[in-house]
Amino acid sequence: MQIDHPILQFKNVSISYTPGKNAVNHVNADIKKNRITAIMGPSGCGKSTLLRAINRMHELYPDIRISGEILMDNRNILKMNPMEVRRMAGMVFQRPNPFPTMSIFDNVIAGYKLNGIRLKKKEKEEIVETCLTNVGLWNEVKDALFKKGTFLSGGQQQRLCIARALALKPEVFLMDEPTSALDVTVQAQILDLLREMQDRVGASIIMITHDLGVVAEVSDKVAVMYAGRKVEEGSVEQILFNPQHPYTKALKGCIPHLQRTPSSGRHRLHEIPGMVLGMAELGKDRCSFYERCPCGKPECMEHNPPAKAIDAGHEVACWLYS
């Protein structure tokens, strides 16, 4: 059963790597509990930067600055102990990264060791079996638990990393393009797993992706980012079948169609003209898509458009609607 209240809220979040040049600009969004939310957009749009802020990973780099609030269960995680935050927000990266010196068994319970939490032998065994079962890996590795995690195939390694994130029972799972480094058949297994996690353990998942096919397959809600700003947000049906922002429309138009027949010949792929703004242009008070937009208005170069609700659960930041 899906519950319609947010587990995570972004309130006017901005993130900069260089003073005065924000990679993420004034993002506001609610992440619903027990749902899969996809954040999509072009490379460099700030989606991974935003995701990693939840896990407090940016604090590994002293020059990064974050303003605004990120609330989890109404607590500002930017003011909490980072280790506590990382127990609440499990992270899975683009490329499978089991700890290379650890066995499969030790990889699953690594979070407990890193957090200084002591477990009895029986507790460890129960956690390992439960988590590996939940990611569909137990039967494949139960006789090889003390082999290195790197012994596994790519898809198995990614499931092991998901099991490792599951072990600490986080409030939310953060997944940064978890299928893009895998082949197509393994991608399908991981996508099925995400849905099973949602059904079996009530997982709340935030997933970064470039792939509209992945969005269509597993997402409940979609946030579209462009040049550091959230430009559109809605249900997966609203974004895929009724996109409103010119960038979202153009992105959908770039999807290749498998409708070629002997008589139809080749179809040229659509492309979005122009280039994404460089870092020097980010953060200025104007529409960042203006130069590439077929619907530009004078207001677009004067101020950044505010987000406006155009339907239940569907909002867009564009002067065409403001």
N, C-alpha and C positions, 0 to 999 in steps of 0.2 A: 504494500500500500504506500502511495506517495503522500508525503506531508508537505503542505504548501507554505511553510515558513522558512526563512533563510537560515542556513547554518553558517554562512560567511557573508560579510558585507564590505564592499569597498566604498569608502566615503572620501571623495575628493582626493584620491591618491595620485601623487606625482612622484616620479623617480628620475634622478639625474645622475649621469656618470661624470659630467663636466659642469661646473657652475654655470647656471643660466641657460643650459641646454637640456631640456627634459626629454628623456627617452619615453616616458609615460606621462600623460598630461591629464590631470583632473578627471580620473576615472571614477565613476559611480556605478555600482552594480550589486545586485543581490544574488547569491548562489543558493538555490533551494536545496533542502535536505532530501536525501534519498533519490537524487536525480543525477544524470550525467550532463554536465554543461561543457560545451565545446567553445574554446576561444580560437578564432581563426583570423587570418589576415596575412599579408605578404611578409617575407623575411625582413627583419628590422623594424617591424611595426610596434614592438614593445610587449608582445604577448608572453614570451618566455621571461622577460624582465619582470612583468607583473606576477607571473606564477611563482617565480623564485622569491619574490618579496614575502609571500605567504609563509614560506619555509625559513625565512630570515637568512637565506644564503648570501645575500648581498653584504652582510656584515663581515664577510671574509675579505672585502675590498674597502679600504678606509675612505676613499674619495666619494663613494656613492652616498647620495642623500635621498631620504624618503620623507615626504610630508603627507598629511591626511591621516586617516585611520583605516585599519583593517580589523574588523570585528569578527570574532568567532564566539558564538553564544554570548554576544554582547560584551565581550572582553577585548580590549585593544591589544592584539598580539604584538604590536610594535613596542609595547611597554612591558611585555612579559619576559620571563627567562627564556632565551633561545632554545635551550634543551627541552623545556616543557612544550614549546611551540612545535618542535620537530617530532615530539611524541604524538601531538594532536594532528599533525599534517604529514602524512607519509608521502615520500617522493619516489617516483619511478622515472628514469631518464630515457632519452631517445635510444641510446645504445645499451644493451644489457651490460650490467657492471657488477656481477657477483664479486665479492672480495676474493682476490686470486689466491691468497694463502689459506683460505678457510674451506672447510668441507661444506657439502650441501647442508648438513645438519647445523653446523655453526653459523652459516650464512643466515639461516632462518631466524635464529635467536640473537643475531649480532646486535640488534637494537638494545636488547636488555643489557648486554655486556657493556656497550658504549655508554649507557646511562647508569651504569653501576648498580643494576638491579640483580640481586642474587636469586637464583631459582634452584629448586630441588631437581634431582635427576628426573623424577616422574613428571614434574611440571614441564621441563624442557621437552621430554618425549611427547607429551600431549600437545604442546604448542606446535612442534614440528609436524606431527602427523595431521593435526587439524588444518594448519595453514597450507601444507602441501596438497591435502585433499581438496581444499577450497579452490585451489588453482589448477586442479586436475593433473597434478604431477606425482602424487603419492605412489600410485601403482607402477609408475615408470622408474622411480628412483629408490623405492623402499629397501631394495637390496644393495644400494650403492650410496647410502647416506654419508659415509665417511670418505668418499672420494671428493676431490676438489670440485667446486662449483663450475670451474672452467672446463670440466670434463664434458659438460652437457652441450647440446646443440644450441643454436642461437635462440630459437623459440622457447626451449626449455629454460635457458638462462633468464630470459625475460620473465617467464612465469615464476622462476625462483626469486627474482627481484620483487615481483608483486607479492609473493608469499612473505618475503622479508618485511615489506611495508605493512602487510596485514597483521603481522605478529603482535605489534604494539597496540592494535585495535584503535587506529587513529579516527578522529572525527571526520576527516576528509582526505581523499587521495588526490595527489597532484601528479599528473602524467604529461610529460613533455614529449609529444610525438612518440608514443610508446610502440607504434607499429612501423614507423617509416624506415627503420634499418632492417626490416625483416622481409622475407619473400612473401608472395601473395597468399599462399596457402597457410603460412604461419600467421600472417596478419589476420586472416579470418578466425583462426583459433583464439588469438588474443582478444579480438572484438567480441567473440562469443563469451569469452571469460569475463569481460567487463560487465556484460548484461547479467551473467550468472552471479557475479559479485553483488550487483545491485539487488537481485532477487533473493540471494541466499543470506547475505549479511547486512543488507540495507545500506550499501556503500553510497556515499556522496562523492562524486568524482568530478574533478575539473581537468579537462584534457585539452592540450594544445595540438592543433593539427593544421596542415595546409590542404588536406584532402577532403573535398566535399562528399566523396563517397563514404568516407569514415563518418563524417557528420551525419549523413543520412542513415547510416546503418545503426548507430548506437545512441545518438544524442537525443536528449529531451529538450534542451534549450541551447541557444547559440548566441554568443556575443561576437560581433565583427569589429576588429580594430584596424585602423589605418593611421600610419605616421604618429603613433603614440596615443591616439584618442579612440575611444569607443564610438563608432559611428552608427551602429544598429544593434538591436538586441530583440530577440523574440523566441517563440517556440521553433522547433526544427521545421515544422510545416510552414510557419510564417516566413522564415528566412529563405527556405528553398523554393517555395511555390508562390510567395508574394513579397519578394524583396523590394524595398523602397529606396534605400540609399543608392545613388548612382554607382558607387564602388561595388556594392553587393550585387547589383544587377549586372555590372560588367564582369564580375568574377564568375557569376553563374553562366554568363555567355561564353566563357572560355572553356567550358567543359566539352571535351570531344564527344561526338556522337557515333555510336556503332551502328549506323544505318546505311552503310555503303552497299550499293547493289552493283551488278555488272554494268547497268545503264547509267547509274548516277555519277560514276567516276569519283575522283578525290574531292574532299571538302577541305577548304582552307580553314585552319584553326583561327578563331577570333583572338585578338590580343587587345590589351588596354594600352592606348598610345601614351607616350611620355615616360617619365621616370618618377619613382618615389622620391620625395624630398630628401635632401641630404641633412645631416645632423645640424648644420648651421641654420637651417630653416625651421627646424622643429621647435614647437613651443610658441611660435608667433600667433598673435590673435587674429587668425584668419583661417579659412577653410583650407586644409592641407591637400585636398583632392582637386582644387579649383583648376589647375593647369591641365588636368587629364579629363575633366568632366565635360560632357556634352550639354549640360544644363546650367552652366555657370551664370550667376547673377552678380550685379555690382556689390551687393552685400557680402558676397563670399570673400572678397579681398579686404573687407573692412573689419569684420569680426568673425570669431569662431561661432558656428551655429549652436544654440542650446538643444539639448535632447527634448523631444516632444513625443508624448504617447499618441499613437495614431490608431490603436486598437488595444483590446485587453491584452496586456503582457507584451505588447509590441511597441518599441520606441525607436526613433531615428533622429540623428543629429544632422539636419540639412535645412538650408534656407528655403527649400521648396515647400517645407511643411511648417515653417516657423513664422 
